[in-house]
C-alpha cells in the first residue's frame, strides 16, 4: 500500500512539474507587452525599496544592511529612469503599490525577527532579483518598445549584480 502511495505521489509530482515547465516554456515564447514589463519591473523596484527599509531596521547582519543600502541606492536610480520614460507616455502607467505576492512577502518580513527575518529577506531578494534579471534580459532581447528595450538593456547589469550579491548573502550564526 505504501509503495502504491509513493508511486502515485511521484507520478502526480512529475506531472505537475511537467505541466509547470510546459507552461513556463509557453510563457517564455510569447513576448512581454510593454505595459506588463513596466508593471513587473516597477513592482520589483517597490519591493526592493520597501524590503531594504525593513532590513535596515530589523537585521543585525552588517552584510545584509550593506546589501540593503546598496539595493536602495541602485533601485532609486533605476526607478528614476523608469519614471522618466513612463512620464512621457499616456499608454503606460506605473502601479501605485506592489502586487499581492510582494505585499504578502513584505507582511511576512514585517512579522519576522532576528535570524528568521534574515533568512526570509535573503530568500525574497534572491527570487525577486533573479526573476527581474530574467525579465529584463528577455525584454532587452525581444521587447516591442525601443525605449523600454534600451532601458532593459541598461538596467540588466544592475539586477544581475544584485542577483549575484543576494546569492552571496548568508544568515549569520
N, C-alpha and C positions, 0 to 999 in steps of 0.2 A: 504494500500500500504506500509506504514511504517512497519507494523508488518511482512509482507511478506519479506521485505528487511532485517529486523533484523533476522528473522528465517533463511533465505538463507545465510546471512553472518555468523551466528552462525554455521550452518551446514558445510559451507566451512572451517571455522576456526577449527572446531572439526576434519574434515577430514585431514587438513594439520597437525594438532598436532598428529593425529593417524599415519599418514604416517611418520612423523619425528620420533616418538617414535619407530615405527616398524623398520625404517632404523637404528636408534641408537642401537636397540636390535640386529639387524643382524650384525652390525659392532662389537658389543661387543662380539659376538660369534666367530668371526674369529680372529686368533692370529695375533699379530702385527709383521711383519717381522723386523729383527734386523736393517736393514738399515733405515727403516721408523721410528723406535723407536729412533735411534740416530739422525736422521734429526729433528724430532719433539722436542726432549729434547734440542738439540743444538739451535734451533730457540727460544725456551722458554728462554734459558740462554742468548742469544744475546739480546733478547727483554728486559729481566730483567736488564742487564747491561746498555744498552742504555737508557732505561727509568729511571733508577736510576740516571744516569748522568743528565738527564733533570730535575728530581725532585730536585737534589741538587742545581741546578742553578735557577729554576723557582718557587719552592714552598716557601712560607713564613711560613709554618707549621713546628714547631720543630718535631712533631711526624712523619710527612711524611719524613722529612730529616733524622731522626734517622732510620726509616724503610729503606730508600734508602741506607744509609751507610751499614746497616746490610745485605741488599739484595746484594749489590755489593760484600761484603766480602764473603758471602755464595756462591753466583753464581761463583765467582772466583775459589773457592776451587772445586766446582762441575765441572766446565769447565776443570780444570786441570786434574781431574780424567778421564773425558770422552776423553780428548785429548790423554792421555797416552794409553788408550785402543785402540783407533782408529789408533794411530801412528804405532802400531804393525801389523796392518791389511791392506790388499790390497783390500778386498771385501766391505769395508765401507768407505765413505768419509764424512767429516763434511761439511755442507753447508757454503758458504762464506758470506751469508747475510740472514737476516730474510725473510720469505715468504711475499707475497703481503698483507695478512691480518695484519701481525705485522708491516710491513712498513707503512701501512695506519694508524694504531694506533699511531705509532711514529710521523707521519706527523700531525695527529690530536693533539697530545700532544704538539708538537712544536708550533702550531698555537694558543694555549690557554694560558691565563694568569690568575693569581690570583685564586679565588675560582673555576672558571671553569676548570683550569688546575688540581687543587687538586682533584676535583670530577672525572674528566676523568682518572686521574692517578690511583686513588683508584679503580675505576671500572675495569680498564685494569689489575691491579695487581690481583684483586680478581679472574677474569676469567682465567687469564694466570696460576696462581699458582694452582687453583683448577683443571684445565684441566691437567696440568703437574703432579700433585699428582695422579690423576686418571690413567694417562698413566703409571706412574712408578709402581703404585700398580698392575695394570694389567700385566705389563711386568714381574715384580718380581714374580708373581704367575704363569704365563703361557708362559713366553718368551722362545724362542728356542735357545738362545745363553747363555751358562753358565756364561761367564764372564760379559756380559751385564746384565744378570739376577741378578747377585750378585751386580753389580753397582746400579741397580734399587732398590734393597732391602736396600742398604746402603744409597742411596740418598733420598729415600722416606720420612724419618723423617724430612729432611731439607725442602722439599717442603710442607709437611703437616704443619710444623711450620710457614713457610712463608704464607701459605694459611690462617692459623688461625690469624696471626698478621695482614694480609691485611684486614681481616673482622672486626678487631677491630679499624681500622683507620676511622676517621670521618673528614668531611670537617668542618673547623672552622667557627665561627660565621661571 
